[in-house]
């Protein structure tokens, strides 16, 4: 709150002629009462336009990182939403089906679900072993058992499922390293722009020979824009990276559970 105090103008007889307001405490004589720094610009855009070449290069780099990271955010949001929806539907069909061949017939409909890739890998390994067992039985091999074909190696099916799950996780994680890079590097790029701007500001102070606020403030304000831009790029990248990592972990757990369920069915029916 600005405090005003009044002075009374009196003649030699003590008559009060007028009461004149003085300037606020702390105000510098000869400066306007309002809008003292109005000439510094009208906002962030003005500061960006008046910044030096180095600051503009830094801001351009940060803009590229920000645009790329937001593109990844929108793409991964759409992708994971579709993946989760198809995964739920595929798992429901898998548990209601009585034969693996029935599940195989609908795999193309749910090709975005990672469970489909895991199932197809296990189903291919299962078919290969059963076909070999059937051929051995038809050839009259002494190792072949009478009756239905059986699995030769259940651990081989397990390894096929694990390999397929690793491939699917890699697909789900595409684009996330870029978000991590944006989150970690953009604050430092912005800090570099700020340090460079402050150095330029001090050089300007040295050349003018004045340390008044009017000389120092514009350069520092332009320098701090780079830090603000770096944080603007980094904060959403950090948030969405952690969000997407949690989604991928949830889908990875679903693939692990599905692989165990597949192995249980295979062990009950083919061993």
C-alpha positions as CSV (number, residue, x, y, z in Angstrom):
1,X,0.0,0.0,0.0
2,X,1.4,3.4,-1.0
3,X,1.4,6.0,1.8
4,X,0.9,9.6,1.1
5,X,1.6,12.6,3.3
6,X,0.5,16.1,2.9
7,X,2.4,19.4,3.4
8,X,0.6,22.5,4.4
9,X,1.6,25.7,2.7
10,X,1.4,28.6,5.1
11,X,2.2,32.2,4.9
12,X,4.1,34.1,7.6
13,X,0.8,34.6,9.5
14,X,0.1,30.8,9.6
15,X,-2.8,30.8,7.2
16,X,-3.3,27.6,5.4
17,X,-3.4,28.2,1.6
18,X,-3.3,24.7,0.1
19,X,-2.6,21.1,0.8
20,X,-0.3,19.6,-1.9
21,X,0.2,15.8,-2.1
22,X,3.8,14.7,-2.1
23,X,5.1,11.7,-4.0
24,X,4.9,8.2,-2.5
25,X,7.7,7.1,-0.2
26,X,10.4,5.4,-2.2
27,X,9.5,7.1,-5.5
28,X,12.3,8.7,-7.5
29,X,11.9,12.3,-8.3
30,X,11.1,12.9,-12.0
31,X,9.6,9.4,-12.7
32,X,5.9,8.8,-13.5
33,X,3.7,7.4,-10.8
34,X,2.3,4.6,-12.9
35,X,3.6,2.5,-15.8
36,X,7.2,3.1,-14.9
37,X,8.3,0.0,-16.9
38,X,5.7,0.2,-19.6
39,X,8.4,0.6,-22.3
40,X,9.7,-2.9,-21.6
41,X,7.1,-4.5,-23.8
42,X,3.6,-5.8,-23.9
43,X,4.3,-9.4,-23.1
44,X,6.1,-12.6,-23.8
45,X,5.9,-12.3,-27.5
46,X,7.5,-8.9,-27.4
47,X,10.4,-10.3,-25.3
48,X,10.9,-13.1,-27.7
49,X,11.0,-10.8,-30.7
50,X,13.5,-8.5,-29.0
51,X,15.7,-11.3,-27.9
52,X,19.1,-11.9,-29.5
53,X,20.1,-14.6,-32.1
54,X,21.4,-17.1,-29.5
55,X,18.2,-16.8,-27.5
56,X,16.1,-17.3,-30.6
57,X,18.0,-20.4,-31.5
58,X,17.5,-21.8,-28.0
59,X,13.8,-21.1,-28.2
60,X,13.5,-22.7,-31.6
61,X,15.2,-25.9,-30.3
62,X,12.8,-25.9,-27.4
63,X,9.8,-25.4,-29.7
64,X,10.9,-28.4,-31.8
65,X,11.2,-30.6,-28.7
66,X,7.8,-29.4,-27.4
67,X,6.0,-30.0,-30.8
68,X,7.5,-33.5,-31.2
69,X,6.7,-34.5,-27.6
70,X,3.1,-33.3,-27.9
71,X,2.8,-35.3,-31.1
72,X,4.0,-38.4,-29.3
73,X,1.6,-37.7,-26.5
74,X,-1.5,-37.5,-28.8
75,X,-0.4,-40.6,-30.7
76,X,0.3,-42.7,-27.7
77,X,-2.9,-41.7,-26.1
78,X,-4.9,-42.8,-29.1
79,X,-2.7,-46.0,-29.5
80,X,-3.0,-47.1,-25.9
81,X,-6.7,-46.4,-25.8
82,X,-7.2,-48.7,-28.8
83,X,-4.8,-51.3,-27.4
84,X,-6.7,-51.5,-24.1
85,X,-10.1,-51.8,-25.7
86,X,-9.0,-54.6,-28.1
87,X,-7.1,-56.4,-25.3
88,X,-10.3,-56.5,-23.2
89,X,-12.3,-57.9,-26.1
90,X,-9.7,-60.4,-27.2
91,X,-9.3,-61.7,-23.6
92,X,-13.0,-62.2,-23.3
93,X,-13.1,-64.2,-26.6
94,X,-10.1,-66.3,-25.5
95,X,-11.8,-67.3,-22.2
96,X,-15.1,-68.1,-23.9
97,X,-13.6,-70.2,-26.7
98,X,-13.2,-74.0,-26.4
99,X,-10.5,-74.4,-29.0
100,X,-7.3,-72.4,-29.9
101,X,-8.3,-72.5,-33.5
102,X,-11.4,-70.4,-32.7
103,X,-9.3,-67.8,-31.1
104,X,-6.8,-67.9,-34.1
105,X,-9.7,-67.1,-36.4
106,X,-10.4,-63.7,-34.7
107,X,-6.8,-62.6,-34.3
108,X,-6.9,-60.3,-37.3
109,X,-9.8,-58.4,-35.8
110,X,-7.7,-57.5,-32.7
111,X,-4.3,-57.0,-34.3
112,X,-3.5,-54.0,-32.1
113,X,-3.7,-56.0,-28.9
114,X,-0.4,-57.3,-27.6
115,X,-2.1,-60.4,-26.4
116,X,-2.7,-61.4,-30.0
117,X,1.1,-61.5,-30.8
118,X,1.7,-63.5,-27.6
119,X,-1.1,-66.0,-28.5
120,X,0.0,-66.4,-32.1
121,X,3.6,-67.2,-31.0
122,X,2.4,-69.8,-28.5
123,X,-0.1,-71.2,-31.0
124,X,2.6,-71.5,-33.7
125,X,5.0,-73.4,-31.3
126,X,2.1,-75.6,-30.1
127,X,1.1,-76.5,-33.6
128,X,4.7,-77.2,-34.6
129,X,5.3,-79.7,-31.7
130,X,1.9,-81.4,-32.2
131,X,2.5,-81.7,-35.9
132,X,5.9,-83.3,-35.3
133,X,4.4,-85.6,-32.7
134,X,1.7,-86.7,-35.2
135,X,4.2,-87.3,-37.9
136,X,6.3,-89.5,-35.5
137,X,3.2,-91.4,-34.6
138,X,2.3,-92.0,-38.2
139,X,5.8,-93.2,-39.0
140,X,5.6,-95.7,-36.2
141,X,8.3,-94.1,-34.0
142,X,8.9,-96.1,-30.8
143,X,9.0,-92.7,-28.9
144,X,5.5,-91.7,-30.1
145,X,2.7,-92.5,-27.6
146,X,-0.5,-94.0,-28.8
147,X,-3.6,-91.7,-28.9
148,X,-3.6,-88.0,-29.3
149,X,-0.3,-86.1,-30.0
150,X,1.4,-84.6,-27.0
151,X,3.8,-81.7,-26.5
152,X,7.4,-82.6,-26.6
153,X,8.6,-79.6,-24.6
154,X,6.4,-77.2,-22.6
155,X,9.3,-75.0,-21.7
156,X,9.8,-74.3,-25.5
157,X,6.2,-73.0,-25.6
158,X,7.0,-70.8,-22.6
159,X,10.1,-69.4,-24.3
160,X,8.1,-68.6,-27.4
161,X,5.5,-66.7,-25.3
162,X,8.3,-64.8,-23.5
163,X,9.9,-63.8,-26.8
164,X,6.6,-62.6,-28.2
165,X,5.9,-60.6,-25.0
166,X,9.2,-58.8,-25.3
167,X,8.5,-57.8,-28.9
168,X,5.1,-56.5,-27.9
169,X,6.5,-54.5,-25.0
170,X,9.1,-52.9,-27.4
171,X,6.2,-51.9,-29.7
172,X,4.3,-50.3,-26.8
173,X,7.4,-48.4,-25.6
174,X,8.0,-46.8,-29.0
175,X,8.2,-43.0,-28.7
176,X,8.6,-43.0,-24.9
177,X,12.5,-42.5,-25.0
178,X,11.9,-39.2,-26.8
179,X,9.6,-38.1,-24.1
180,X,12.2,-39.0,-21.5
181,X,14.8,-37.1,-23.5
182,X,12.6,-34.0,-23.7
183,X,11.9,-34.2,-20.0
184,X,15.5,-34.4,-19.0
185,X,17.3,-32.2,-21.6
186,X,15.0,-29.2,-22.2
187,X,15.4,-27.6,-18.8
188,X,19.2,-27.5,-19.3
189,X,18.8,-26.1,-22.8
190,X,16.6,-23.4,-21.3
191,X,19.1,-22.8,-18.5
192,X,21.8,-22.4,-21.2
193,X,19.7,-19.7,-22.9
194,X,19.2,-17.9,-19.6
195,X,22.9,-17.9,-18.7
196,X,23.7,-16.7,-22.2
197,X,21.2,-13.9,-21.9
198,X,22.4,-12.8,-18.5
199,X,26.0,-12.7,-19.8
200,X,24.8,-10.4,-22.6
201,X,22.9,-8.3,-20.1
202,X,26.1,-7.7,-18.0
203,X,28.0,-6.8,-21.2
204,X,25.3,-4.2,-21.9
205,X,25.6,-2.9,-18.3
206,X,29.4,-2.6,-18.8
207,X,29.0,-0.7,-22.0
208,X,26.4,1.7,-20.7
209,X,28.1,2.1,-17.4
210,X,24.8,2.1,-15.4
211,X,23.2,-0.5,-13.1
212,X,19.8,1.1,-13.0
213,X,16.7,-1.2,-13.3
214,X,15.8,0.2,-16.7
215,X,19.1,-1.1,-18.0
216,X,19.2,-4.5,-16.3
217,X,15.6,-5.5,-16.4
218,X,15.0,-6.0,-20.2
219,X,18.0,-8.3,-20.7
220,X,17.2,-10.4,-17.6
221,X,13.6,-10.7,-18.7
222,X,14.6,-11.9,-22.1
223,X,17.0,-14.4,-20.5
224,X,14.4,-15.9,-18.2
225,X,12.1,-16.6,-21.2
226,X,14.4,-19.4,-22.1
227,X,14.1,-21.1,-18.7
228,X,10.3,-20.7,-18.9
229,X,10.2,-22.3,-22.3
230,X,12.4,-25.2,-21.1
231,X,10.1,-25.9,-18.3
232,X,7.0,-25.6,-20.5
233,X,8.5,-28.3,-22.7
234,X,9.7,-30.5,-19.9
235,X,6.8,-30.6,-17.4
236,X,4.2,-32.2,-19.8
237,X,6.8,-34.6,-21.0
238,X,7.6,-35.8,-17.5
239,X,3.9,-36.2,-16.6
240,X,2.9,-38.1,-19.8
241,X,6.1,-40.3,-19.7
242,X,5.2,-41.5,-16.3
243,X,1.6,-42.0,-17.3
244,X,2.5,-44.0,-20.4
245,X,5.1,-46.1,-18.5
246,X,2.3,-47.0,-16.0
247,X,0.0,-48.0,-18.9
248,X,2.8,-50.2,-20.5
249,X,3.5,-51.9,-17.1
250,X,-0.2,-52.7,-16.8
251,X,-0.3,-54.2,-20.3
252,X,2.9,-56.1,-19.6
253,X,1.3,-57.6,-16.5
254,X,-1.7,-58.6,-18.6
255,X,0.6,-60.4,-21.1
256,X,2.4,-62.3,-18.3
257,X,-1.0,-63.4,-16.9
258,X,-2.2,-64.4,-20.4
259,X,1.0,-66.4,-21.0
260,X,0.5,-68.4,-17.8
261,X,-3.1,-69.0,-18.7
262,X,-2.1,-70.2,-22.1
263,X,0.5,-72.6,-20.6
264,X,-2.0,-74.0,-18.1
265,X,-4.4,-74.8,-21.0
266,X,-1.7,-76.4,-23.0
267,X,-0.4,-78.4,-20.1
268,X,-3.9,-79.7,-19.3
269,X,-4.8,-80.7,-22.8
270,X,-1.5,-81.7,-24.5
271,X,0.7,-83.3,-21.9
